[in-house]
Amino acid sequence: MKDINFRTMLFILVIFGLLGLAYPQGQEETQVLQLQTFLSRNAFHPGETFKVALLLKINPGWHINGHELADEFLIPSSLTFDENQSLKIIDYYYPKAKSGKYEYSEYELLVYEGEVVFAATVKADAGLQAGQQKLTGKFMYQACDHRSCLPPKTINLGIPVDVVDFSQETKEINQEIFSKIESEKSTK
């Protein structure tokens, strides 16, 4: 049994290697998706809770795997932020995936297409001093067309967060992005 698992994994690695040659590095970013990050406020006070969002624009003809998958050989989309004493993640939001059947899998798959928003709720530590902080993390995904998948890709995130003194007023921004998240949550 171990021999079969080893051969299966070796086969998969060879296929991913060949796909990597078919889709040169650097070309994937312009062919598959664009990622932008957004904050829910222009600045934050110590102890305040805020949101961060990733807006993905996935190009036509492509999709990325959903957060939960039935096929064990595919890589799910995943948003994670690094542990940080100053900026703690309270929860994550993943958009609802669409169902689809593709040539490369015998299973019906959950995927993201078009424009989707991932998000997290963050709480700034109450003892945080005014200044700039950085929220770091990763977005991992696997992009596919209707016939095959590219190797998994990880995008490193470094989102600057401005912490200001309580004497400074802050305001909500990017509400067109965050309202999409709230409307999707309210329909569940």
N, C-alpha and C positions, 0 to 999 in steps of 0.2 A: 504494500500500500504506500509506503514512504517513497518507493521508486516512482510510482505513478504521479504522486504529488510533485516530486522533484522535476520530472519530465514535463508536466503541465506548466509549472512555474517557469522552467527554462524556455518552453515554447512561447509563453506570454511575453517574457523579456525580449526574445528575439523579434517577435511581432512589433512590440513597442519600439525597439531599436530601428527596425525598418521604417516604421511610421515616422520616426524622428528624421530619417533621411529624406523621406518624401515631403515633409513639411519643415523646411529649414528654420532654425531658431531666428527669432526676430520677425519673421513673416507672420507668425501666429497672432501676435498682438493686433496687427492691422486687419487681419482676416476674420478674427473670431469675436473679440469684444473690446469695449472701452470701459474703463472703470473710473468713476469720480467719487470723491468722499465729501460729505456734508455734515455740518454740525447744526443743532437745533437752536443755538443762541450764538450771538457774536462774541460773547465772553461769559465767564462763569464766576460765581462767588464761591468761596470755600464752603463745603457742606451741601452744595446744590446738586440736584440731579439733572442730567441732560441726555440727549440722544445723539448718536452718530449713525450715519447711513452711508451705504455703498450703493450707488446707482450703476447698474450694469446695462450697457447697451450691446446686446448680442446681435451680430450681423446676420442678415437673412441667409438661410441655408445651413445655419449652425444652431446648435443647442448645447447647453451644458447640463450635466447630470444634476438631478435633484438632490436634496439633502438626505433623503432616505431612498435606498435602492434595493431591488429584489435580486439583482445580478451581482454576485460576490466579486466578479472580476473587474467591475467598474468602480471608479472613484467618485464618491459623493462630493458635492459642493460643501465647503465648510468655511465658516468665518470664526476666527478665534483671536482674542486679544491677549497679550502677555499679562501675567500677573503684575500688579503695580499697587503699592501701598497707598499712593496718592489718588489714583483713579481706579475705582473698583467697578467691574462689570456686574450689573444686577441681573440682566437677562439679555437673551438674543432673540431676534425676530428673523424667521426665514419665510419668504413668500410661498404661497401655495404653488406647487408644481403642476404642470400639465401632464397628462398621460399620453404616451405615444408608443408605437411599435416600429422597430427599426431592423434592418437587415442583419446587423451585427449581434443581435441578442434574440434569444428564443422567448424572452419575457417581455411583457408590457412594461415600459419604463416611465418613471417620473422625471420630467426635464423642465428646464427654464429656457424660454425663447423670448426674443424681442427685448423689451425693457423691464427689468426687475429691480426691486429694492431689498437689500438686506440691512438689518439695523441692530443696534445694541443700546441698552440703557446704561448709563454710567453715573456713578456717584463720586463727586469730588470729596476728598477727605476734609473734615471740618477744620483741621489745623493747617491746611495748605496755605503757604505764603503766596502773595501776588507775584505773577511772573508767568512765563510760558512753560507748559508741560508738554510732553509728547506721549500720545497714546499709540503704542506699537502693537502690531499683530500681523496676521496672515489671512489671505483669502486663497483657498485651494479649490481647484476645479479641474474637470476633464471635459474638453470640448469634443463634440462629435458632429458629423454630418449624418445623412441617412444610411450610409454604408459602413463607416468605420469611425474610430476615435483616435484623437491625438494623445500623446503621452500626457500625464497629469502635469499641471502647472501651478506654481505657487507665486502669488504676488505679495511682496512684503509691504506692509502699511506703516506709515509714520505720519500721524495726524497731529498737527500742532493745536494745542488747546490753551487759550489765554485765560488765566485766572486773575481777577481784579479785586481790589479792595471793595468793601461794602459801600463805600461812599460813591463809587462809580455805578451808573445805571447800565444795565444790560438789556438787550432786546432779542425777541425771537426772530430767526431768519430761516430761510429755506423751507417755509411752511408748505409749499407745493409738493415737496418731496415727502415730508413727514405726514402730511394729510393723507397720502396714498397708503401709508402704513396703517394709520388709524382707521381708515375706511375698510381696509381688508380685514383688520382685526374684528371690527364690529359686525361683519357679515358671517363670522364663524359661529 
